[in-house]
Amino acid sequence: MKIAVPSLAGIASLALALISAPGMLAPAAAADDAGIVVYNAQHESLTQAWADGFTKETGIKVTLRNGSDTEFGNLIVQEGKGSPADVFLTENSPAMVLVDNAGLFAPIDPETLAEVPEQFRPAHGRWVGVAARSTVFAYDKTRLTEDKLPKSLLDLADPAWKGRWAASPSGADFQAIVSALLELKGEAATLNWLKAMKQNATAYKGNSVAMKAVNAGQVEGAVIYHYYYFGDQAKTGENSKNVALHYFRNQDPGAFVSISGGGVLASSQHPKEAQAFLKWVAGKGGQEILKTGTSYEYAVGVGAQSNPKLVPLDDLQAPKVEASKLNSAKVTELMTEAGLL
């Protein structure tokens, strides 16, 4: 399977598509006419709800441009100080690190940082966590019992698991998990695990597809994020009726909790409004939408409550990972060397 990292031509095509989209004007004019521009790699429905709530409360318009972590991270770096974006929202931390390393973020207002506990934001304060998602092993409960589940994510490298599990290696979600593994266990251990994965795992494109494969009995389990299961269960449950979730816990790399981030571009033409939007998302209004909405992601604000159907964050026993150190470039290199991309 080939990685979905866009080529320069792909980045240029995305930029052209954004500029030529219906109603899209030249960057400066668009920002003036449409309020702030958000490059959104988060779930579209979630960010739309955030934008609607913010606009209703403040009167400030929000124009969303939807894409993926990798697409927008690379696009912003290419656009540099000429980016029309005021705010960047991601699903995972590595894309935030990519943009931050290019020196393109403005410092986040202290009042916004105070909305989020330290474990859900980088210490440097140039972006902030706005939601979180837990790594899980989604397994076929008709074929596996709890005593036969892997105790650690690392156990899936054992030949005993050959042909029995799946993942979506080209996706930003899985690559964020590998970034955490790299930070926790180092380069050599990560490469060895990835090489074993190449031998043992089946690659699917997308976490929901991997979960469907488990549900259909094609594989016994898949490494995905938790919310795919809860989202399906909240609908018909037809793609998860045979599935249960295993949480690795014990500070295992498989218990990694990924932080979705938000940052304000230093080049923003509307910095005051952009900072206000991010404060609203990280604050009471935005975090309440995580509790009551359909994304099933975790709220991360101080005192904020997540959807009661979810395992509480404190019970996940996640490993401590400094979000600002997640290295997407090295992950891509290692996964390519292992033959996964």
LUMFI-673581 format. One record per residue: residue in three letters; y, z, x of N, C-alpha, C in turn. Coordinates in steps of 0.2 Angstrom, whole numbers, plus 5000, padded with zeros to 4 digits. Example, Ala and Ser with C-alpha at 12.3 -4.5 7.8 and 13.67 -1.06 7.14 Angstrom:
ALA497250395066497850395062498450395066SER498950355064499550365068500050395064
END
This chain:
MET499450005004500050005000500650005004LYS501149965003501749965007502250005004ILE502650035008503250085006503750045003ALA504050084998504650054994505250064997VAL505350075004505950075007506250005007PRO506849995004507149935004507449905010SER507349835011507649805017508349795016LEU508649775021509449765021509549715015ALA509149665014509249615009509149655002GLY508649695002508549734996509149774994ILE509449814999510049854998510649814996ALA510749754999511249704997511149684990SER510549674988510449654981510549704976LEU510349764978510549824974511349834973ALA511649824979512349834978512649784974LEU512449714975512649664971512549674963ALA511949704962511749714955512149764952LEU512349814956512749874953513449844952ILE513749804956514449774956514449724950SER513949684949513949634944513649654937ALA513449724937513249744930513749734925PRO513549724918514049724913514549774913GLY515149754913515649804913515849834919MET515549814925515649844931516149804935LEU516649834937517249804940517249824948ALA517749794951517749814958517749894959PRO517549914965517449994965518050034963ALA518550024966519150064965519350064957ALA519350004954519549994947519050024943ALA518350024945517850054941517950124940ALA518050154946518150234946518750254941ASP519350214942519850234938519750224930ASP519350174928519250154921518750204918ALA518250214923517650244920517550324922GLY518050354924518050424927517650424933ILE517250474934516850474940516250434940VAL516050404946515450364946514850404950VAL514350414946513750454949513150404951TYR513050404957512350374959511850424957ASN511450404952510950454950510250424951ALA509850474955509150454957508750514953GLN509050554949508750604945508450564939HIS508050604934507850574928508450554924GLU508450494922509050464918509250504912SER508750524908508850564902509150634904LEU508950664909509250724911509950724913THR510050674917510750664920511250644914GLN510950604910511350584904511550644900ALA511150684899511250744895511750784899TRP511750794906512250824910512950794909ALA512950724909513550694909513850704902ASP513450694897513750704890514050774889GLY513650824892513950894891514550904895PHE514550874901515150884905515750854902THR515650794899516250754896516450784890LYS516050814886516150844880516650904881GLU516450944887516851004888517450994892THR517550934896518150924900518550864898GLY518250814895518550754893518550704899ILE518150724904518150674910517550634909LYS517650564910517150514909516650514915VAL516050504914515550494919515150434918THR515150394923514850324923514250334928LEU513650324925513050334929512750264931ARG512550264938512150204941511550234942ASN510950204939510350234940509850194945GLY509550234950509150204955508650264957SER508350254963507950294966508250334972ASP507950384975508150424980508250374986THR507750344988507750294994508250244993GLU508350214987508750154986509550184987PHE509650234984510350254984510550284991GLY510050324994510250355000510350305005ASN509950255006510150195010510750155009LEU510850145002511450115000512150145002ILE512150215001512750255002512850245010VAL512350255014512450255021512750185023GLN512450135020512750065021513450055019GLU513550085013514250075010514750115014GLY514550175017514950215021515550245017LYS516150245020516750265017516950225011GLY516650165011516850115005516450124999SER516050174999515650184993516050194987PRO515850164981516250184975515950244972ALA515450274974515150334971515550394973ASP515650434968515950504968515450554970VAL514850554966514350604966513650574968PHE513250604971512550574972512050634970LEU511650614965511150664963510450634965THR509950674967509350654969508750694966GLU508150664966507550704964507350754970ASN507450734976507150774981507650784987SER507550824992508050844997508150785002PRO507550755005507650705010508250655010ALA508350625004508850575003509550615004MET509650675002510250715003510350725011VAL509850735014509850745021510050685025LEU509750625022509950555025510750545025VAL511050555019511750545018512150595022ASP511950665022512250715025512250695033ASN511750675036511650665043512150605045ALA512350565040512850515041513550535040GLY513650595039514250625039514750605033LEU514350595027514750565021514850615015PHE514650675016514750725011515350765012ALA515750785007516250835007515950905006PRO516250955009516051025008516051035000ILE515551074998515551094991515951154990ASP516351154984516751204982516351274983PRO516651324985516251394986516051414979GLU516451404974516251434967515651394965THR515551334967514851294965514351324969LEU514451334975513851364979513651434977ALA514151474974513951534972513551534965GLU513551474962513151464956512351464958VAL512151454964511451434966511251484971PRO510651524971510451564976510351524983GLU510351564988510351534995509651494996GLN509151514993508551474994508451404991PHE508951394987508951324983509551284985ARG509851294991510351254994510351265002PRO510551215005510651215012511151265014ALA511051295020511551345023512251315024HIS512251255026512851225028513351205022GLY513151205016513551195010513851135009ARG513551075011513851015010513450975004TRP512951005002512650984995512351044992VAL512151044986511851104983511251084978GLY510751134978510251114973510451124966VAL510151074962510351074955509751084950ALA509151074953508451084949507951084954ALA507351104952506751104957506151084953ARG505651064957504951044955504451064960SER503851084957503351114961502751064962THR502451064968501851024970501251064966VAL500851014964500251044961499650994962PHE499051024961498450984961498250974954ALA498350914951498150904944497450884944TYR496950914941496250904942495950894935ASP495350854935494950844930494550904928LYS494750944922494451004921493750994918THR493550934916492850924914492350914920ARG492650904926492250894932492250944937LEU492850984937492951034942493051104939THR492751154942492951224940493351254945GLU493651314944494151344948493851354955ASP493251374955492951394961492851334966LYS492851274963492751214967493451184969LEU493951214968494651184969494851194977PRO495251154980495451164987495851224987LYS495751264992496151324993496851314996SER496851255000497451235003497551155002LEU498151135003498251065003497951035009LEU497851075014497551045020496851035019ASP496551065015495751065013495650995011LEU496150955008495950885006495850835012ALA495950865018495750815024495050825025ASP494650865022493950875024493550815021PRO493150795025492750735023492350745016ALA492250815014491950825008492350805002TRP493050785003493450764998493550684998LYS493150655002493250585002493050544996GLY493550504994493550464987493650514981ARG493850574982493850614976494550634974TRP495150614978495750634976496250574977ALA496850584974497350524974498050554975ALA498450504976499250524977499550454976SER500250464976500650404976501050404983PRO500750384988501150384995501750354996SER501950304992502550264993503150294989GLY502950344985503550374981503950434985ALA504550444983504950494986504650564985ASP504350574979504050634978503550654983PHE503050614984502550634989502850634996GLN503250594998503550595004503950655005ALA504250685000504550755001504050805002ILE503450804999502950845001502750845008VAL502650785010502450775017503050795022SER503650795020504150815024504150895025ALA503950925019503850995020503251015024LEU502650975024502150985028502350975035LEU502750925037502950915044503350975046GLU503851005042504251055044503851125045LEU503251125041502951195041502351185047LYS502051135048501451125052501551085058GLY502151045059502251005065501950935064GLU502150895069502050825069501250815070ALA500950845075500250825076499850845070ALA499850905067499450925061499650875055THR500250855054500450815049500150745050LEU500150715056499850655057499050655056ASN498750705058498050715057497850715050TRP498250755046498150765039498250695035LEU498750655037498850595034498350545036LYS498050545042497550495044496950515040ALA496750575038496250595034496350575027MET496950585025497150565018496950485017LYS497150445022496950375022496250365021GLN495850405024495150395023494850425016ASN495150475014494950515008495250495001ALA495850475001496250474995496250404992THR496350394986496550334983497250334981ALA497650274983498350274982498550234976TYR498950274972499250244966499950234966LYS500250194962500950184962501250224957GLY501550284958501850324953501350394952ASN501750444951501350504950501050504943SER501350474938501050474931500450434931VAL500450374935499850334936499250374939ALA499450414944498950454947498650504942MET499050534938498850584933498350554928LYS498550494926498150454921497450434924ALA497450424931496750414934496350474934VAL496650534935496250594934496050604927ASN496450594922496250604915495750554913ALA495650494916495150444915494550454919GLY494550504923493950514927493850464933GLN494350434935494350384941494250424947VAL494650484947494650534953494650604950GLU494450654955494450714952495050754952GLY495550734956496150764957496750724960ALA497350744959497950714962498450764964VAL498750744970499350784972499950754969ILE500250794964500850764960501350824959TYR501850814956502350864954502150894947HIS502250954945502050984939502250954932TYR502950924932503250904926502850844923TYR502550804926502150754923501650774918TYR501350834920500850854915501250884909PHE501750924910502050954904502450904900GLY502750854903503050804899502550764894ASP501950754897501450714893501150764888GLN501050824889500850874884501350884879ALA501950874880502450884875502550824870LYS502250764872502150704868501450704865THR501050664866500450654863499850694867GLY499950704874499450734878498950684879GLU498950624878498450574878498250554886ASN498750564890498650554897498450614901SER498450674898498250734902497750784898LYS497450754893497050794889496450824893ASN496250794898495650814902495950844909VAL496550854909496850884916497150954915ALA497050984921497351054921497651054928LEU498151104929498551114935498251164940HIS498251154946498051204951498651214955TYR498851274956499451294960499151324966PHE499351304972499051324978499251394980ARG499951404979500251474980500151494988ASN500151564989500051594996500451555001GLN501051535000501551505005501151435008ASP500651415005500351355007500851295007PRO500751245011501151185011501051145004GLY500551155001500351134994500751164988ALA501051224990501451264985502251244986PHE502351194990503051174991503451164985VAL504051194984504451174979505051134981SER505151074979505651024981506251034977ILE506851034981507451044978507750974976SER507950964970508450914968509150924970GLY509450884973510150894976510750864973GLY511350884974511950854971512450864977GLY512850804978513350804983513950764981VAL514550784984515150744982515250704989LEU515450644988515550594993516250614996ALA516250615003516950625006517450575004SER517150515003517650455001517850454994SER517650504990517750504983518550494981GLN518650454977519350444975519550494969HIS519050534967519150584962518850644964PRO519050674969518650734972518650794967LYS519250804964519350864960518850854954GLU518850794951518350784945517650784947ALA517550764953516850754956516550824957GLN516950874960516750934961516650974955ALA517050964950517050994943516350974940PHE516150914941515550894938514950924941LEU514950934948514350964951514351044949LYS514951074949514951144947514651154940TRP514851104935514551104929513751104928VAL513551054932512851044933512451104936ALA512751134941512451194944512551254940GLY513051254936513251314932512851324925LYS513051364921512751384915512551324910GLY513051274909512951224905512351174907GLY512351154914511851114916511251144917GLN511151204919510551244919510251254913GLU510651264907510351274901509951214898ILE510251154900509951094898509251084901LEU509151114907508451114910508051154906LYS508251214904507851254900507651224893THR508051194890507951174883507751094882GLY507851054888507750984888507050964889THR506950904890506250874890506050854898SER506450874903506250854909505750904912TYR505750964910505251014912505251024920GLU505851014923506051034929506251114929TYR506251144935506451214935507251214936ALA507551264932508251284933508251324940VAL508851314943508851354950509551394950GLY509951394945510551434945510451504945VAL510951544947510851614947510751644940GLY510251674939510051704932509851654927ALA509751594929509551544924508851544923GLN508651524917507951534914507751454914SER507051444916506751384915506351384909ASN506151324907505751314901505151364901PRO505051404896504551464896503851434896LYS503751374896503051344896502851334904LEU503351344908503251334915503051404919VAL502551394924502451454928503051474931PRO503251534931503951564934503951544941LEU504551524943504651504950504451564955ASP504551624953504351674958503651684959ASP503251654954502551664954502151604958LEU502551554960502251504964502151514971GLN502451574974502351594981502451534985ALA502951494984503151434988503351454996PRO503151415000503351425007504051415008LYS504351455013505051445015505151385019VAL505551335016505751275019506451265019GLU506751255025507551245025507651165023ALA507951155017507951095014508351045019SER508851065022509251025027508850995033LYS508251025034507851005040507350945038LEU507250935031506750885029506850815032ASN506450785036506550725040506150665037SER506550625033506250575029506050515034ALA506450505039506350455044505650465048LYS505550525050504950545054504350535049VAL504450555043503850555038503650475037THR504150435036504050365036503650335042GLU503850365048503550345054502850365054LEU502650425052502050455053501550425047MET501850415041501450385036501250305038THR501750275041501550205043501050205049GLU501050255053500550255059499850275056ALA499850315050499250335047498950275043GLY499350225042499150165038499250175030LEU499650225028499750235021500350195019LEU500750175023501350135021501350065024
END
